[in-house]
Amino acid sequence: MKFVRAWQAALTAAVGVLLMPAIAAATPSAGVESEVLGTFDVPFSLPGAPAGGTDVTFRRIEIAPGGYTGWHWHEGPVYALVAGGTLTRVLADCAEVVSPAGTVVEEVVGPAERHNGVNKGDVPTVLFVTYLIPSGQPIAVDVEAPACM
């Protein structure tokens, strides 16, 4: 019995060590609060969304001054209204796109389009976001920062 428990502990530790680089490679968010305002599923593809069913999610996101979303990308189109403050999106090539309040942002789909939303201002950045994601997929896929960072 002790042998089985020791073997299970060793296997668990080995799996943890193997997965650690993947976990450590992702860049978590800081200073971000979000609230889901509503969700619904559409059994067909919406215009601009990938083929098949679509999960539609509406969120309010607030990024504190100095906060950031962490590097990520989306499986489907995302549209955000910058309702307050300024959003700076750092793109995969490390170029920055600044979107002040009143701007509508469209995020491009796919892993090559990773980005990080940053609040470089001194007031909260407030976003109202609509996600059109293929059914069953996550809203965002966390990834590591690009080499240019």
N, C-alpha and C positions, 0 to 999 in steps of 0.2 A: 504494500500500500504506500509506504514512504517512497519507494522507487517511482511509482506512477505519479505521485504529487511532485516529486523533484523533476521528473521528465516534463510534466505539464508546465511547471514554473519556468524551466529552461526554454521550452518552446515558446511560451508567451513572451519571455524576454527577447528571444531571437526575432520574433515577428515585430515586436516594438522597435527594436534597433533597425530593422529593415525599413519600417515605415517612417521612422523619424525624419530622414532627409526630405521625404515628400511633405510631411507636416511642416517642417521647419522652412521649407522653400516658399510656402505660401506667405503672403504678407497680410496679416490681420489688420482690421480697421482700428482706428483710435478716435475717440471723441464723436462717435456717430450714434444717433438714436433714430430708430425707425418705427413706424406704426403702420400696420396693414389696414387700409381703409375699406377694402373690399376685394373679393376674388370671385371669379366665375369661370366655368369651363365652356368652351365652344366646341362642338363635335366636328367642326370643319375648320379649314384654314381661313383666317382673316386676311384681308389685303395687306401685303407687306410682311406677313408672317410665313414661316416655313409650312410646307404641305402637312396635312394631317390635322388633328385636333390642336386647339390652342388653349393654354391656361392664361387667363388675363388677371393681372394683379395690379391694384392701385395702392401706392404707399406714399406716406409723408416721411421725408428724411430730413433730419437736421444735423448739420456738421458744425461742431463747435470751432471757434477760431483755433487754427493750428491742427485741426483734425483732418482725417483722410479716410477714404473708403477701403484702402488696401487694393492691391493690383488684382484685377479680375476681368472676365469677358462674359458675354451673354450668348445664349443659344438662339435667341430671337430678338426682334427689334425692341428698343427701349426708347421712350420719349419722356423727357423731363422738362417741367416748367421751373425755372429758377424764380421762386417767389420772394426771396429775400437774400440779401448779401450777394456774394460773388462766388461762382464755382470755377475753379481752375482744374481742367482735365489734363493730366499728363498722359500722353499717348505712348504707344509702343516704341516709337523712335525718339522718345523723350521731348518731343515738341510739346508746347503748352498751348491750350486753347482756353481763353478767358471768356466766361459767360456771365454778364451782370444780371441783376434782377430784371425780370420781364422777358428774358431770353428763353426760347424753347430749344432744347438740345436733343438731337437724334443720335443714338449710339449705334455704331455699325456692329453687325453680327460676326461672331467667329473668333477662334483662338488667336488669330493674327492681330486682332483688334483689342488686345488687352489695354487697360487704362487704369488710372488711379484718380479719383475725385478728391481734390484738396481744397480746404478753405484757408487761403493765405491772408484773409482779411481780419478785421478786429470785431466783427459782428457775426452771429450765426448765419450759415448758408442754409436756406430752407428750400427744399425741392418737393414737388408733387410729381410722382413718377408713375408711368403706365408701362407695364411689361407685357409683351405678347410672346410668350415662351411656348415651344412645343410641349404638348401634354406630357406630364411626368418628368420633365427636366427641371433642374434647379434654376432659380432666378438668376444666379450668377455662379461662375466657376472661378474659385480663387486660384491664383497663380503667383509665381515668383516675379520679382521686378525684372525688367529687361537688363541686358548687359550694360546699356548706356547709363544706368543709374549707379 
